[in-house]
Amino acid sequence: MPIVAGVTCRCDTLPPHLSSLVAGARYEGPMRAVIQAFKYGGHQTLGATLVEHLLEHVPLTLDAMDIVVPVPLHPWRRVSRGFNQAERLARHVGPPVVHALARWSWTPAQATLPAAARRINVTRAFGLAPRITAAGRHVLHTCLTGARVLLVDDVMTTGSTLSACARVLKHAGAKEVHALAVARVE
């Protein structure tokens, strides 16, 4: 089964471009409160606790992953929040973190949109992270070519953001893109 979580999946198929999708909990009750405290309340140290909980409750073989890529925030959103929650989570997962993606366009937050609009909202929002030097471009290409990538985010709803990111990574040469989210909206 390509989608694994402590919840029943609403979809019959995996979002496009993803090899698997794992979520550790439902985004409700205490888990929602903890994620919101982490993301919006300034409690950034909760990132390690969330990942520890996640890795205890999902069937995931980290040894099979070559690199971890956090879902990026738009630069203005990152500045206003002060950090990228996906990046903080990715640091605690295990394999090397590679900042391979960038969010190019400012879009409304996915949480504010109905399900049908989410895919359209992120269609061209992501691209490869800019590299200033030719050596930097070569390093990124080398990291992604044939890699088994673990894409990390905090909350997954429809899978549109994860799918859009996975599309960019696969186009850049990733062999497989697996997604890991702390929680999933039902």
QUISULFEN-V745015 format. One record per pair of residues at least 12 apart in sequence whose ideal C-beta (glycine too) atoms are under 7 Angstrom apart, sorted by the first residue. I is the first residue (numbers start at 1). GAP is how many residues later the second one is. Records with the same first field share a line. If there is no record, write none. Layout:
I = GAP ; GAP
This chain:
2 = 12 ; 18 ; 19
3 = 18
4 = 18 ; 54 ; 55
5 = 17 ; 18 ; 179
6 = 18 ; 19 ; 20 ; 51
7 = 19 ; 177 ; 179
15 = 144 ; 147 ; 148
16 = 147
17 = 146 ; 149 ; 150 ; 153 ; 160
18 = 144 ; 145 ; 148 ; 159 ; 161
19 = 157 ; 158 ; 159
20 = 158
21 = 138 ; 141 ; 158
22 = 36 ; 38 ; 158
23 = 133 ; 158 ; 160 ; 161
24 = 29 ; 30 ; 33 ; 34 ; 158 ; 159
25 = 32 ; 157 ; 158
26 = 157 ; 158 ; 160
27 = 128 ; 156 ; 157 ; 158
31 = 152
34 = 12 ; 16
35 = 119 ; 120 ; 147 ; 148
38 = 12 ; 47
39 = 46 ; 115
44 = 39 ; 44
47 = 41 ; 42 ; 45
48 = 44
50 = 39 ; 132
51 = 38 ; 41 ; 42
54 = 128
60 = 120
62 = 31 ; 32 ; 33
64 = 84
65 = 30 ; 83 ; 85 ; 113
66 = 29 ; 81 ; 82 ; 83
67 = 28 ; 29 ; 31 ; 76 ; 80 ; 82
68 = 22 ; 25 ; 27 ; 28 ; 29 ; 82 ; 84
69 = 29 ; 31 ; 32 ; 80 ; 82 ; 100
70 = 14 ; 16 ; 17 ; 20 ; 27 ; 82
71 = 15 ; 80 ; 81 ; 82 ; 90 ; 94
72 = 12 ; 29 ; 30 ; 31
73 = 30
74 = 29 ; 32
76 = 30
85 = 69
86 = 66 ; 67 ; 68
89 = 63 ; 65 ; 93
90 = 62
93 = 57 ; 59
95 = 55
98 = 45
99 = 30
100 = 28 ; 29 ; 40 ; 43 ; 44 ; 69
101 = 25 ; 27 ; 28 ; 64 ; 67
102 = 25 ; 26 ; 27 ; 28
103 = 22 ; 23
104 = 21 ; 22 ; 23
105 = 19 ; 20
107 = 14 ; 15 ; 18
108 = 13
110 = 47 ; 50 ; 51
115 = 43
118 = 39 ; 40 ; 42
119 = 41
122 = 38 ; 39 ; 42
123 = 41
125 = 39
126 = 38 ; 39 ; 42
127 = 41
128 = 12 ; 40 ; 44
141 = 32
144 = 25 ; 28 ; 29 ; 30
145 = 28
146 = 27 ; 29
147 = 27 ; 28
148 = 27 ; 28
149 = 20 ; 25 ; 27 ; 28 ; 29
150 = 28 ; 30
151 = 14 ; 15 ; 26 ; 27 ; 28 ; 29
152 = 28
153 = 28
154 = 27 ; 28
155 = 26 ; 27 ; 28 ; 30
156 = 25 ; 28
157 = 28
162 = 17
166 = 13
